[in-house]
Amino acid sequence: AEVFADLAFAAQALAAAGLPIGPEHRGALARAAPVLRSLRHADGHLARFHGGGGGDPARIDAALAASGLRPVPPTLLPMGYARMLRGRVSVIADCDAAAAVASSGRGGHGSALAFELTAGRRPLIASCGPGQGLGPDWATAARAPAAHSTLSLADSVPSRDGDDEVSVAFHPDRAVAELEASHGGHAAGLGLIHRRRLELGLDGGELRGEDTLSAVSDAAQRRLAIARATSGRSAARLGAQAALPFFLRFHLHPEVEAELDPGLGEVRLLLPNGEGWTFRHASACTIALDPSVYLENTRAEPAATRQIVLSGLALHQTTPVRWSLTRDATAPAFLREVPRFAGVAGDDPMTAERDPT
């Protein structure tokens, strides 16, 4: 975003001085603008993946306006990210192949199939964010799968020896926006494929998800059996069941209030504007509300927040976990803040931003 802003403001200054803008300069702006628009949430911030922060929405607005480029239909999977928009809700998921194995290398983040959700001007589900500005320990922690709203396996990170391909089926234009993606970063060591399916309802009031761990081929099932047997020897000493522990994490923005109802196995979420959401799951997992952190380049210290954690065991060749995030239907309409991008009904808010062009 900063590079784009520099290019856009430089082009604006050249035009004001009556000087020509080079074709490479124009071409870079033309290529970058649609991607930048496609990575923005409903509140104008950017998705926070791979060490990037949310940016300054006002500066991004100004840079897009200065570029003189009119909005065009959004790119389907810009840089490997899938964006779903319904009503005033945005969901952005990381479907890039590099994310499936990034945490095992230098610099990248293990955010495979992680997502963020923003309702109007209020972020709800987030990532821990960029940690490089807080020292090497925070930088390492922020790269781990556990720092993202995705699935992680105990004592395992996605490996470059596994299948780093990410299979994606994305249908953002259907009445219910659908995304289904899978990666095999755990296949080499454990034989497991992680598949995530997301469905965002027509008005954005419900996000349904299903995460599945599966060992598909005979070879994968043999690797899973070996991994379970190894885990079983350790578990036997503790009197536990032979299985592979996994965790599904949903990191909350610091401004979100959360309350766990152990009896119902659900978490009530309250946004600063008074709007309520509920997280539910249908699985054998244990649900908990644990501490988390929110990191940002503009913050000198980590901000305390919470995370919803579903803890389970991969006991079989296929282990599905279904969950949902549902907006409180009884909330009065005046609580529902509109996005920064004011368009007519049915418009993509990313193409209805306040550009004067």
N, C-alpha and C positions, 0 to 999 in steps of 0.2 A: 504494500500500500504506500509506503514512504517513497519507494522508487517511482511508482506511478505518479504520485503527487509532485515529485521533483520534475518529472518529465512534463506533466500537464502545466504546471506553473511556468516552466521555462518556455513552453510553446506559447503560452499566453503573453509572456513578456516579449518574445520575438515578434509576435503578431502586432502587439501594441507599438513596437518600435519600427514596424514596417519592414522587418527582416524576414527572409524566407525560412520556413521550417523544413528541414531535410526529409527526404523520403523515408530514411531509416527511423527517424524520430516519429514521423506520422504513423509508420507501420507498427512501431512498438506500442504506441498509444492505442491504435485500433485493435491490436491483438489482446492487450491487457485489460481494456475497459470491460468487455463482456465477462471475463473471468472474475474480475474484482466484484462486479455486480452480483455474480452468481455465488459468491462466498459470503454474502452479507445476510445477517439475521434480520428479523422484522424490526428490531430496535436500531438497525443501522450499523451495529458492530460486526466485525469479521468473526468467522469461526476460529476458535483458539486451538489449533493443532500444530504439532511439530515445532514447538518453540515460538510460535507466533502469538501475539497478543490480539486483543479485540480492536485495537486502533481507536482513533478519534472520529466518530461518525460525522461531525461537522466538517472536519478537514477532508474526509473522504468525499462528502457531498460537494465541497468546494472544488476539489480536484477533478471530479467527474464533470462538473459544470464548466471548469476552465478548459477541459479537453475539447469541448465543442462537439463531442460525439453523442449522437442521439442513442437512447437505449435500443438494443436489438434483442430478439428472442434469446433467452439465456442458454448457455452451453449446457448440454445434458450432464456430463460428468467432468467439470473443469478440474484439472489436476487430480482426478480420481475422487472428487467429493460429489456426493449425491444430496441435492437439496429438495425438500418437499415443503410446499406452501399451501396452507388451507386457512381461509378466514384470516385471522391475524396471528397465526401460529407458524413458526418456521422450525424445521428439523433439518440439520445438516449432519451427514454421516461420512466417515472416512472409509472409502472403498479402494484406496490406492494399494497396489501390490507391495510397494515398499514398506507400508506400515505393518504388513504381516510378519516381517522379519526385522524391522528397524531396531527394536530394542536390543537385539543381539549384536548390533554393530555400533559404530561411532556416530554420535550426533543425532540420529533419527529417534523417533518416538514410536513405542509399541502401541499404536492407537487403532489397530485393525478392527474395523466394524464399529468403532466407537461413534457415539452421536451426541449432539447437543440440541436442546429445545428451548426456544424463546417464545413467550406468549405476549404479544403486543410489545411493550417496552420493557418487559420483565423477563430476564433470563431465569430459567427454571432448572434444567439439567445442563451441567457444564463439564469441562475437564479441569484437572487441577491447574493446568496452564504452564506458562514458561518459567523454568527455574534457573536458567543460566545466569540471571542477574543477581542471584542470591548465593552463589558459590557452587563448587563442584558437587557437593553432597546433594543439594537441592536439584541441581541440574540432572544428576543421575536418577534421583527419585522421580522427577517429573517425566522422565522418558519411559518408565515402566508401564506395562499394561494396567497395573493397579491404580495408576494415576488418571485413568480415563474411564469413561462410562461404557465399559465393555466387559467381556469375559476374560478371566485369567485363571490359569491352572496353578495349583500350589507347587512350588519348587520347579517350575518350568516356564521358560520364555520361548516365544516363537523362534525357530532356528532357521538359519540360512541353508541348512541341509534338508529342510522340508520343502514342501511345495509352496513357493511364494506367489503362485497365481491366485488372484481374487476373481471369482466368478460373480458376475453382477447381472441381475435382471431388474431393470428400473422402469417404472411406469408412472411418471409424475403427473400425467394428464388424465388419468382415469378419475372417476368420481371419488373413489377412495384411493389416494396416492399409495403406491406399493413399491417397496424395495426389498429384494431378496439377494443376499450376498453371502459368500462363504470363502474361507481361506484355509490352507493346509499347513500353516506354520508350525503346528504341533504334530504333523503327520510322521515326520522322521523318527522322533523319539517315542511318541505315545500312540501313533496310529490314528489320531483323532482329527476330524474336520470340524471346524466351528462354522455353523450357518446361522445367520440372523435374518429374520423377516420383520419388517416394520410396515404398518398400515396406518396412515393418518386420515381420519375421518373427514367428511365433506366440509364441515364447518371448523375443523381444527380442534374440536372439543375432546377428541379421544385419540390417543396413540396406542395401538396394540402392537405387542412385540412377541416374538418367539425365538428363543435361542436354543440351538440343538448341537450337542456333541455326538458325533457318530464315527464309527469305524466301518468304512464301506467295503473295502476289498478284503480278500482272505489274508493278504500280507498285513494289512492294517489291523485286522482282528488279532493276528498273531502278536504284533507289536503291543497292542493294547493288553493282551493276556499276560505278556511278559512284564509290562509296566505294573499291572495290577498285582501280579505275583510278588514283584519286588516291594510294592507298597504293602502287600499283605504280610510280608515277613516283619516289616516295621510295625504294622498294626497289631500283629499277634502279640507282640511284647506289651502292648497297651490294652489288649483285649478288645480291639476295635475290628471293624469289618474291612476286608481287603477291597479297597476302592481308591479312585483318584479324586481328591478334593478339588472343587472348582468354586469360583466366586463370580457373581454378576454384580457389578458396582454401578451405582447411579449417583454421581457426585452432584450435590445441590449448590446453587449459588448462595453466597453468604446472606443475602437478604431474604431468603426463603425460610420461613418457620416450619418446623417439621415435628410431628408427634406420632409415635408408633402405638398402634392398638394391638397388643399381643394376642388378644382373644380372637380378633377378626383377621389377624395377619396382614394388616394393611397400614399404610402411612398416610396421614392427612398432611397436606402441604398448603401453606398460606403465603400468598404473594403480598408485597407491601401495599398494594392497592386494595387489599381485602378479598381478592379472588382466591377461591379454594380449588385445589386439585387433590385427587386421591390415587395413590399407587397401590395396586393389587397384584397378586400373583396366583397362579394355579400350578402348583408343583409340590414335590416333596422337600423343597428347600426350606431352610431356616431363614427367617427374615430378621434383620437387625438394623438399627440406626446407629452408625459409628461416627467417630470424629473424622474430619477430613480438612484439607487446606485449599485455599484459593490463591493462586499466584498470578501476579500481573507485573508487567514491566514498569508500570507507574507506581507500584507499591514498594515501600522500603522493607516491609515485613510481610510474611504470609498472613492471610486473613483466615480466621477459624471458620469452619463451616461443618456440614454433616454430609454423610453419604448413606444411601440405602444399599444394603448388602444382602444378596441372596446367596447362602452357602449351601452347597450340595455335594453329592458324591456321584461320580460316573461309575455306576455299577454294571451297566449293560452296554451292548453295542450301540444303542441309541438312547440318549438322555435328553428329553425335551423340557424346556422351562417356558411357560407362557406367563405374560405379565401385561399390565395396562396402566396407562396414565390417563385419568378422566377428569375433565373440568366439572366443577360443581354446577349442575344445571340450574340450581335455584339462585345462583348469584345474580343480583340485579344488573341490568345491562350497563348502567352508568359506571360500574366498577371496571368494565372491560376497556382498558385504554387502547386507543387505536395505535397502529404502528407509526413510526416516523414518516413512512412513505404514504402520502395521502392520495390514493387513486380512486377511481370509480369502482362500484361493486363489480367483482369478478376480475379486476385487474391483478396482475402479478405485482405485489408491492415493490419488487426490485426493479420493475420497469416503469414505475409511477413516481420515481423520486423527483425531488424538486429541482430539476435542472431547468435553467431558463431557456435552453435551446429548444 
